[in-house]
Amino acid sequence: MPRRNRECRDAILKKDFEKLQRIAEEDALDMHRVMKSQTPSLKYLSGETHRIIREISALRESEKIPVLYTMDAGPTVHLICTDDSIRTVREFAERQKKCLIFETKIGQGARIL
């Protein structure tokens, strides 16, 4: 099993949000670095993406809240947080221009239907 998979699994099992945050953010940024290395280069992250990453990182530090960012294969930032920080993260998201907010909770997990 690759290193990140092991570390991510371990962080989830131990409920270590800070470790999960480091792994998820590293993985998301690496995916976009690889896309930029293609010919032709694929640059999906926008100035707004980078601004949100900077601001959520600063908010996490200043407010000491558990929140992580990740991205899909485009410029969309996804914020994942604990119940304790949802109010602060929601307020941050609501201040963003043209931001669609979708909230969800942890599901019941995989199962055979």
TIMAR-914823 format. One line per field, with one value per residue: residue number from 1; z, x, y of N, C-alpha, C in turn; chain; residue in one letter. Coordinates in Angstrom, 2 decimals, decimal comma. Example, Ala and Ser with C-alpha at 12.3 -4.5 7.8 and 13.67 -1.06 7.14 Angstrom:
BEGIN
i <- c(1_2) .
n_zz <- c(7,80_7,08) .
n_xx <- c(13,19_12,85) .
n_yy <- c(-5,69_-2,25) .
ca_zz <- c(7,80_7,14) .
ca_xx <- c(12,30_13,67) .
ca_yy <- c(-4,50_-1,06) .
c_zz <- c(7,80_7,87) .
c_xx <- c(13,20_12,90) .
c_yy <- c(-3,30_0,03) .
ch <- c(A_A) .
aa <- c(a_s) .
END
This chain:
BEGIN
i <- c(1_2_3_4_5_6_7_8_9_10_11_12_13_14_15_16_17_18_19_20_21_22_23_24_25_26_27_28_29_30_31_32_33_34_35_36_37_38_39_40_41_42_43_44_45_46_47_48_49_50_51_52_53_54_55_56_57_58_59_60_61_62_63_64_65_66_67_68_69_70_71_72_73_74_75_76_77_78_79_80_81_82_83_84_85_86_87_88_89_90_91_92_93_94_95_96_97_98_99_100_101_102_103_104_105_106_107_108_109_110_111_112_113) .
n_zz <- c(0,00_-0,90_0,59_1,27_1,29_3,43_5,55_5,51_6,05_8,61_9,95_9,84_11,26_13,76_14,31_13,80_12,91_12,14_10,97_8,84_7,45_6,60_4,82_2,93_1,78_0,76_-1,16_-2,89_-3,90_-5,12_-7,17_-8,87_-9,51_-11,04_-13,21_-14,30_-15,31_-17,66_-21,29_-23,60_-20,92_-18,14_-16,46_-13,98_-11,56_-10,32_-9,83_-7,83_-6,61_-5,44_-3,72_-1,94_-0,79_0,53_2,32_3,83_5,02_6,59_8,25_9,56_11,06_12,60_14,02_15,10_14,15_13,10_9,87_6,51_3,14_-0,12_-3,58_-6,61_-9,88_-11,06_-10,57_-8,21_-4,78_-1,97_1,28_4,29_7,50_11,10_13,30_15,31_14,11_12,13_12,03_11,80_9,41_7,63_7,73_6,59_3,99_3,11_2,76_0,37_-3,06_-5,54_-4,62_-4,22_-1,77_-0,37_2,03_3,94_5,82_7,44_5,88_6,14_5,35_3,24_1,67_0,65_-1,74) .
n_xx <- c(0,85_0,62_2,46_0,94_-1,66_-1,53_-0,90_-3,12_-5,22_-4,43_-4,59_-7,35_-8,37_-7,28_-8,46_-7,11_-7,13_-5,41_-3,21_-4,53_-5,31_-2,80_-1,96_-4,07_-4,04_-1,45_-1,64_-3,65_-2,44_-0,17_-1,38_-2,24_0,21_1,36_-0,41_0,24_2,70_2,36_2,29_0,38_0,59_-1,56_-3,45_-5,41_-5,96_-7,05_-6,57_-8,38_-8,70_-6,15_-6,17_-8,26_-7,18_-4,94_-6,27_-7,94_-6,05_-4,75_-6,90_-7,34_-5,00_-5,09_-7,52_-7,30_-8,63_-9,90_-9,73_-9,59_-8,40_-9,17_-9,06_-10,90_-10,37_-10,37_-10,66_-12,04_-12,45_-12,68_-13,85_-13,23_-14,24_-14,39_-17,22_-17,00_-15,88_-17,55_-19,29_-17,55_-16,21_-18,36_-19,20_-16,93_-17,06_-19,50_-18,83_-17,50_-17,40_-19,71_-19,98_-20,95_-22,47_-22,33_-23,33_-22,53_-22,70_-20,81_-21,20_-22,81_-20,96_-19,32_-21,26_-22,88_-25,36) .
n_yy <- c(-1,18_2,21_4,98_7,37_6,37_4,55_6,32_8,03_6,26_5,46_7,93_8,41_6,19_6,69_9,04_11,42_14,43_16,51_15,21_13,95_16,22_17,27_15,23_15,07_17,66_17,78_15,76_16,75_19,10_17,99_16,49_18,52_19,66_17,64_17,63_20,11_19,54_18,23_17,93_19,42_21,80_21,50_23,67_24,10_25,35_28,40_31,96_32,63_30,13_29,78_31,97_31,32_29,00_30,13_31,87_30,14_28,57_30,49_31,22_28,81_28,67_31,07_30,87_28,41_26,09_22,90_22,29_21,29_21,61_20,49_19,59_19,04_17,71_20,12_23,70_23,87_24,31_22,27_22,16_20,59_19,82_19,56_19,00_20,89_23,12_23,94_26,22_28,46_27,81_27,70_30,39_31,58_30,46_31,53_34,18_34,23_35,16_34,20_31,60_28,30_26,46_23,33_21,16_18,30_15,28_12,67_9,60_6,33_4,51_2,04_-0,49_-3,49_-3,53) .
ca_zz <- c(0,00_-0,95_1,84_1,60_1,63_4,80_6,49_5,51_6,77_10,00_10,50_10,01_12,35_15,03_14,39_13,83_11,84_11,68_10,06_7,65_6,76_5,90_3,73_1,90_1,10_-0,02_-2,30_-3,82_-4,58_-6,00_-8,36_-9,77_-10,01_-12,11_-14,39_-14,89_-15,96_-18,92_-22,51_-23,07_-19,48_-17,68_-15,30_-13,58_-10,39_-10,68_-8,79_-6,74_-5,91_-4,61_-2,67_-0,94_-0,07_1,46_3,37_4,74_5,80_7,60_9,20_10,36_11,99_13,55_14,84_15,63_13,84_12,22_8,54_5,45_1,78_-1,19_-4,84_-7,60_-10,98_-11,55_-9,63_-7,09_-3,45_-1,06_2,66_5,17_8,87_12,17_13,76_16,15_13,33_11,00_12,00_11,28_8,01_6,88_7,61_5,60_2,66_2,76_2,36_-0,94_-4,18_-6,47_-3,95_-3,94_-0,56_-0,18_3,30_4,11_7,01_7,15_5,57_6,89_4,88_2,12_1,95_-0,53_-1,92) .
ca_xx <- c(0,00_1,43_2,64_-0,18_-2,83_-1,32_-0,99_-4,50_-5,99_-4,03_-5,15_-8,79_-8,60_-6,89_-9,18_-6,06_-7,52_-4,25_-2,46_-5,35_-5,21_-1,50_-1,93_-5,05_-3,59_-0,26_-2,10_-4,37_-1,48_0,66_-2,15_-2,23_1,59_1,54_-1,16_0,99_3,92_1,98_2,44_0,45_0,40_-2,94_-3,45_-6,80_-6,11_-7,18_-6,17_-9,35_-8,35_-4,98_-6,57_-9,04_-6,23_-4,19_-7,14_-8,41_-4,87_-4,57_-8,00_-7,05_-3,93_-5,48_-8,65_-6,97_-9,75_-9,61_-10,32_-8,63_-8,89_-8,77_-9,64_-11,15_-9,43_-10,52_-10,28_-12,98_-11,91_-13,60_-13,42_-13,68_-13,96_-15,09_-18,43_-16,60_-15,47_-18,47_-19,82_-16,50_-15,97_-19,55_-19,12_-15,88_-17,59_-20,58_-18,23_-16,87_-18,25_-20,09_-19,67_-22,04_-22,14_-22,99_-22,91_-22,88_-22,17_-20,20_-22,20_-22,73_-19,86_-19,59_-22,09_-23,38_-26,79) .
ca_yy <- c(0,00_3,43_5,72_8,25_5,54_4,05_7,44_8,50_5,24_5,56_9,18_8,22_5,23_7,32_10,33_12,45_15,36_17,27_14,34_13,81_17,51_17,36_14,25_15,46_18,86_17,39_14,97_17,63_19,97_17,16_16,14_19,67_19,82_16,65_18,10_21,22_19,03_17,60_18,72_20,77_21,94_21,66_24,55_24,27_26,20_29,81_32,92_32,47_28,89_30,04_32,90_30,57_28,14_30,99_32,40_29,08_28,19_31,55_31,10_27,62_29,02_32,12_30,43_27,07_25,20_21,77_22,37_21,01_21,86_19,59_20,04_18,02_17,90_21,49_24,75_23,92_24,00_21,58_22,34_19,51_20,24_18,85_19,67_22,02_24,28_24,16_27,59_29,34_27,46_28,13_31,85_31,85_30,11_32,47_35,47_34,10_35,54_33,13_30,33_27,38_25,72_22,06_20,58_16,91_14,60_11,38_8,57_5,10_3,68_1,13_-1,66_-4,18_-3,29) .
c_zz <- c(0,00_0,38_2,21_1,97_3,07_5,82_6,61_6,31_8,27_10,66_10,76_11,18_13,71_15,26_14,56_12,66_11,29_10,70_8,75_6,80_5,97_4,68_2,59_1,10_0,24_-1,29_-3,34_-4,60_-5,52_-7,28_-9,36_-10,28_-11,16_-13,37_-15,08_-15,65_-17,30_-20,10_-23,37_-21,58_-19,17_-16,40_-14,92_-12,41_-10,80_-9,57_-7,58_-5,93_-4,95_-3,46_-1,56_-0,13_0,96_2,63_4,32_5,58_6,91_8,66_10,13_11,43_13,04_14,50_15,49_15,40_12,93_10,92_7,52_4,12_0,89_-2,45_-5,69_-8,72_-11,63_-10,47_-8,35_-5,79_-2,62_0,35_3,52_6,59_9,86_12,55_14,58_15,35_12,21_10,91_11,37_9,80_7,15_6,67_6,58_4,19_2,21_2,32_0,95_-2,04_-5,05_-5,90_-3,75_-2,75_-0,49_1,13_3,37_5,41_6,56_6,94_6,39_6,42_3,76_2,57_0,63_-0,60_-2,51) .
c_xx <- c(0,90_1,40_1,42_-1,44_-2,71_-1,52_-2,42_-5,38_-5,70_-4,63_-6,65_-9,08_-8,29_-7,60_-8,21_-6,31_-6,32_-3,39_-3,22_-5,28_-3,91_-1,47_-2,85_-4,57_-2,36_-0,69_-2,80_-3,40_-0,57_-0,08_-2,10_-0,83_1,85_0,81_-0,42_2,21_3,62_2,27_1,22_0,11_-1,07_-2,91_-4,89_-6,97_-6,08_-6,61_-7,09_-9,06_-7,20_-5,31_-7,33_-8,12_-5,44_-5,06_-7,63_-7,24_-4,61_-5,66_-7,78_-6,01_-4,40_-6,58_-8,41_-8,13_-9,31_-10,41_-9,23_-9,26_-8,40_-9,42_-9,98_-10,14_-9,55_-10,15_-11,11_-12,33_-13,02_-13,03_-14,05_-13,28_-14,71_-16,34_-18,09_-16,29_-16,44_-18,97_-18,80_-16,25_-17,15_-19,53_-18,07_-16,42_-18,65_-20,04_-17,61_-17,87_-18,50_-19,79_-20,94_-21,62_-22,99_-22,46_-23,37_-22,27_-21,53_-21,31_-21,98_-21,64_-20,29_-20,42_-22,54_-24,88_-27,46) .
c_yy <- c(1,24_4,19_6,56_7,46_5,04_5,17_7,97_7,54_5,32_6,81_9,04_7,30_5,83_8,66_11,50_13,41_16,11_16,47_14,16_15,08_17,61_16,45_14,67_16,67_18,57_16,67_15,84_18,52_19,19_16,79_17,31_19,97_18,86_17,11_19,25_20,74_18,36_18,52_18,44_20,79_22,17_22,47_24,85_25,22_27,66_30,69_32,83_31,21_29,14_31,00_32,17_29,66_28,96_31,43_31,31_28,58_29,21_31,47_29,91_27,94_30,02_31,67_29,06_26,10_24,07_21,90_22,04_21,36_20,73_20,13_18,83_18,26_19,27_22,47_24,78_23,47_23,35_21,73_21,25_19,90_19,36_19,64_20,92_23,28_24,64_25,59_28,54_29,08_27,89_29,65_32,27_31,60_31,10_33,83_35,42_34,46_34,31_31,75_29,52_26,54_24,46_21,49_19,14_16,40_13,30_10,36_7,32_4,15_2,75_-0,06_-2,26_-3,96_-4,52) .
ch <- c(A_A_A_A_A_A_A_A_A_A_A_A_A_A_A_A_A_A_A_A_A_A_A_A_A_A_A_A_A_A_A_A_A_A_A_A_A_A_A_A_A_A_A_A_A_A_A_A_A_A_A_A_A_A_A_A_A_A_A_A_A_A_A_A_A_A_A_A_A_A_A_A_A_A_A_A_A_A_A_A_A_A_A_A_A_A_A_A_A_A_A_A_A_A_A_A_A_A_A_A_A_A_A_A_A_A_A_A_A_A_A_A_A) .
aa <- c(m_p_r_r_n_r_e_c_r_d_a_i_l_k_k_d_f_e_k_l_q_r_i_a_e_e_d_a_l_d_m_h_r_v_m_k_s_q_t_p_s_l_k_y_l_s_g_e_t_h_r_i_i_r_e_i_s_a_l_r_e_s_e_k_i_p_v_l_y_t_m_d_a_g_p_t_v_h_l_i_c_t_d_d_s_i_r_t_v_r_e_f_a_e_r_q_k_k_c_l_i_f_e_t_k_i_g_q_g_a_r_i_l) .
END
